[in-house]
């Protein structure tokens, strides 16, 4: 992907299979950070989420708490 393909102020959707610990979404956010996209303009759509692993908490701790996470399936609870 070219460096200037994503413009600051753009909105983006990330499609992810499983959201558990949050490490993959945090890695994606770290890759997108230099583009100037704000976490509030990013929506993560995940097929399955396992809240017991506290992935949303990790996003908040890493400064990405504004990312809007939508889960199709949620297994268990935190």
C-alpha positions in Angstrom: 0.0 0.0 0.0 1.3 3.4 -0.9 2.2 5.7 2.0 -0.2 8.5 1.1 -3.1 6.3 0.0 -5.1 7.0 3.2 -5.7 10.7 3.8 -6.0 12.4 7.2 -9.7 12.8 8.1 -10.7 9.7 6.2 -12.9 7.0 7.8 -12.0 3.4 7.7 -13.5 0.0 8.4 -11.3 -2.9 9.6 -12.7 -6.4 9.1 -11.2 -8.9 11.6 -12.1 -12.6 12.3 -11.6 -12.9 16.1 -11.3 -10.2 18.7 -9.9 -11.6 21.9 -6.7 -10.1 23.5 -6.8 -7.0 21.2 -3.2 -7.4 20.1 -4.0 -7.6 16.4 -6.3 -4.5 16.4 -3.7 -2.6 18.4 -1.1 -3.5 15.8 -3.4 -2.3 13.0 -4.0 0.9 14.9 -0.2 1.4 15.2 0.2 0.9 11.5 -2.6 3.4 10.8 -1.4 6.0 13.3 1.1 7.7 10.9 -1.7 8.2 8.3 -3.3 10.8 10.6 -6.6 8.9 10.8 -8.2 9.4 14.2 -9.3 6.3 16.1 -12.8 7.7 16.3 -13.0 7.5 12.5 -12.2 3.8 12.5 -14.8 1.0 12.9 -13.6 -2.6 13.5 -16.1 -5.2 12.5 -15.3 -8.6 14.0 -16.9 -11.9 13.4 -16.4 -13.3 17.0 -15.5 -11.6 20.2 -14.3 -13.2 23.4 -14.7 -10.5 26.1 -13.1 -12.7 28.8 -9.7 -11.9 27.1 -10.3 -8.1 27.6 -9.4 -7.0 24.1 -11.4 -3.7 24.4 -9.6 -2.9 27.6 -6.3 -3.3 25.8 -7.5 -0.9 23.1 -8.3 1.7 25.8 -4.9 1.1 27.5 -3.0 1.7 24.3 -4.9 4.9 23.5 -7.3 3.4 20.9 -10.5 3.4 23.0 -12.3 5.5 20.5 -12.3 2.8 17.9 -15.9 1.6 17.3 -15.9 -2.2 17.7 -18.9 -4.2 16.3 -19.1 -7.9 16.9 -21.3 -10.3 15.0 -21.0 -12.9 17.8 -20.0 -12.5 21.4 -19.0 -15.5 23.5 -19.1 -15.3 27.2 -18.7 -12.0 29.1 -16.0 -10.0 30.9 
